[in-house]
Amino acid sequence: MKTTTSKTAERQHYGDEPVWGEDKDRDLMYCRALNWYHHMSEDADHAKWLLEYMRENNFDKEDIRAVAVTKRGAIHWGEFGDELGINLGVHARILSVGGWIPPKTQDKFNRGIDRLVEIGKAKKEFREEKKEKEHHLVGVQERISAQVRDMIGELEMVEDMVTQGEAPVYPCACVSADAPVREDACCPNCGGTKTVEVSSLDEWLTRRGCKGVHASRIAEWFRRRLVEIDAVLGGKADEQLREGYSVFNKKRIKAHREWLNDLISKCEHTKAVSKKLRAPRRKRKKAPVDIVKNLKFKPSDGEFKVKSILPSKIVGAEKLVTFNTKTRVVTIFEAESREGLSVKGTTIIGFNEKKSVCKVMRKPQEIIGVVSKNGGIRAIKNAFNASKTVEKAPTGRINEDTILLGVY
């Protein structure tokens, strides 16, 4: 209870997190931001902000993991030689919310990240984690390769039956390939003979646990045989290949080709089904400052004495009011869903085309006055509806003449 009360008191004194704007004194804002973060954040926040900044700016995954191992967000005195340390997490946060840091500090910030990466990679936990990860990856690939080799070996036995003119009999797939078959094992499906007296390739693939990763390699292996057979039957085989297939009559070669086509087709189907069943990769959520970084708008206008809000506030807002100083068009965007509005390039997206409206204002100062007095969206709509000009549906495009009046 005491901690909560203390934090509340500090927030009342220091205010909310600093909001940056192009019209503000950068040096003064930078000093205020450092002071705010010094009193209102902790070491855990600094470590978290630094990792978020590195992910947002596409740092190497190994470097991000090395910094995460340190569980730090700062470089201490002595780790830069004779230089003082630097709070990397605080500066990362300033940059992430669209702020500015001095060029010399930016250089030290970049060197600080490199130094923290070195510290992390030297730690025992990082080396052990990397070793374990590499071992795991190698183990998975080796296990898959072994499973594919076993499946191909069993299918080649069936292939020999086909080339000899016999009906295909598939090996027993009742026992998992990963588990050794006991000598005293008795399979109810094969009666202990370890063969299934059913010439069903589909059943064998299913019971054998053939997944997409197996099926693609099996199809690739047997496709080479198919190329040879097509060359023989098409009269395009060289002398050595013709001699190799001369021991088989044409009927057997065609039966062999039919079996290979069936196998490859079913393997491709298995691969396609596995791909559809795979869960789609979840997209990483971008920070609002990154979403609006390409948005072109007018920061301020001297004629109408009005300034734009921070564009990052648009992301997730239910309503947005804009004013084009050149055409005098005021637009009210209303979000289509609870996710709110967003930005794509230089266009507002996620707005309801029926509820969102725009019109030319003969007296735009009326709406600007409402906004400057922190009037609500209802007061803005009243001033908007008071104008008798024709309403239109907005396109969503924002340009260099557009003031971002406010979000609601």
Number of C-alpha atoms within 10 A of each C-alpha: 6 7 8 9 10 11 14 13 12 15 15 10 9 16 12 11 12 17 13 19 18 13 10 10 10 16 12 9 18 19 11 14 20 16 12 19 20 12 12 16 11 13 15 12 16 23 22 17 21 26 22 17 20 18 15 15 11 9 12 11 11 14 19 21 17 23 26 19 19 19 15 21 28 22 21 13 12 10 14 15 8 8 11 11 17 19 20 23 28 25 26 24 20 22 15 21 17 18 20 18 18 11 9 8 12 15 11 17 22 11 14 22 22 14 16 24 20 14 17 24 20 13 13 11 14 20 14 11 13 16 11 12 12 11 11 12 10 11 12 11 11 12 12 13 15 14 18 19 15 13 21 18 12 14 21 13 14 19 19 13 16 21 20 13 16 12 13 21 19 23 20 20 21 17 15 12 14 9 7 8 12 8 7 7 11 13 16 10 14 16 11 14 13 19 16 20 15 14 13 12 17 14 13 19 19 12 14 18 15 20 17 18 16 20 24 19 17 21 20 13 13 17 16 10 13 18 12 18 22 15 14 21 14 9 10 13 17 11 9 9 14 17 11 10 15 12 10 13 11 13 11 16 22 16 14 22 21 13 19 20 16 14 21 20 13 17 25 18 15 21 20 15 13 16 14 9 8 8 8 8 6 6 6 8 8 10 15 19 18 15 18 22 15 13 18 18 18 19 19 20 14 7 7 11 10 21 19 20 18 19 22 20 18 24 22 19 19 20 19 23 22 20 28 21 19 9 12 16 16 24 26 23 28 22 21 18 12 10 12 17 24 21 24 15 14 17 17 21 19 22 23 16 15 12 13 21 18 21 22 20 22 12 12 19 14 15 22 22 14 16 18 13 9 12 13 13 18 9 14 20 14 11 19 24 12 11 16 11 13 9 15 13 16 20 15 17 15 21 13 14 18 24 24 25 22 25 22 13
